Every structure is written in C-alpha cells, then in structure tokens.
C-alpha cells in the first residue's frame, strides 16, 4: 500500500489550510523567543542554547510547509484571492520565523549579558512583540470564514477590526523599543562599544517580529479592500 502524503491531504481540504498550519508553527517559533530571553535574563546559557535548538527545529518545520505550498499551490484558485497575494502573505509569515531564528542564533554565537535595569523593559518588549505574532495568527485562522463569505460582509469587518488591534500592538512595541534603547544608552559607558552595537541591533530584530506580524495583517486588509 502506497504511503500517504500528509501535505497532500492537508492541501486537499483547502489551499488555505497549509497557510494556517504554517502560521501556527510560526507562532510557536515566535513564542519560544520569550523563553529565550527569560533564560538570558536568568543567566542560564544552557537553557538559552536549548531554546535556540527548539526555535531552529520549528523554523525548519515552517520552511518545509512553505516550500511544499509554493510547489503545490495551483496557478488558478478560482477564488477572490490572487495566487501572488497568498504567496506574499506566506513570505511575510515566514519572515517572523526567520527573525526568531536570527535572534536565537545571535544569542548563542555571541554571549550577551543583560545589564541591571534592562531586564524588565526587555522582557516587556519581547512579550508584546510575541503578542503581535499571536494576533497575526488569529487573523490567518479566519481565512476559512473569509473565503466562505467572499471576503465581504460582517466577517470581513471583524477581520479588519482584528488588524486594527494588531496595529495598536505594533505601535506599543515601537514605544517599548525606544524605551529599551534609552535604557541601553544609560548603561553604555559601562559596556564595551561592540556590545552596545550588538544590543542595539538585537532590539531592532526583536521589533521586527512585530513589524512582520503587522505586515501580515495589513496585507490581508489590502485584499479585503479590493
């Protein structure tokens, strides 16, 4: 008996199912970033490395789904969504997982120390950025309902409201990023210049989690506006 193809089964139900499954993996990947920085703030480098491995595993899972979807997505969906638009949303989703992987890789390749007073604003920002990723996932989970209603009506209005909430979360992370950068510069005289540079880049990378999540939501809002 020939073995079944799990992806083919998933895809057979709906072309949106793999996108939703991909986003669920991306959400898990982003969620691990919170654990990563909690371990860093606790000075537990062994835990940092363990979480990094988990992030890399999840990113690979997301890549597998992304590559399969790109290969199997039909050129004509006979739906009110262009194939290129779906692939663009998929790439934005994947950028979240890629960013989580980049953050994890940096924290393992170069041992980073959290200066006293930076831990609370750091964790606050990380958690809010992960909130943005969670919100983007909730939006993608509504794709089935949007298809059923032709991307119109009350369901469309509900998703737009969810995107507005996502925009507000991302705005929060922007402000938190500024506060964290100020905290970094307060301590810069006690740090090596290269450490300041790495931390500033890391703050930007953390913020990118929320930025890409917001772009996922905004891309869907553009689809709804057509």
Secondary structure, 3 states (H helix, E strand, C coil): CCCCCHHHHHHHHCCCHHHHHHHHHHHHHHHHHHHHHHHHHCCCHHHHHHHHHHHHHHHHHHHHHHHHHHHHCCCCCCCCCCHHHHHHHHHHHHHHHHHHHHHHHHHHHCCCCCCCCCHHHHHHHHHHHHHHHHHHHHHHCCHHHHHHCCCCHHHHHHHHHHHHHHHHHHHHHHHHHHHHHHHHHHCHHHCCHHHHHHHHHHHHHHHHHHHHHHHHHHHHHHHHHC
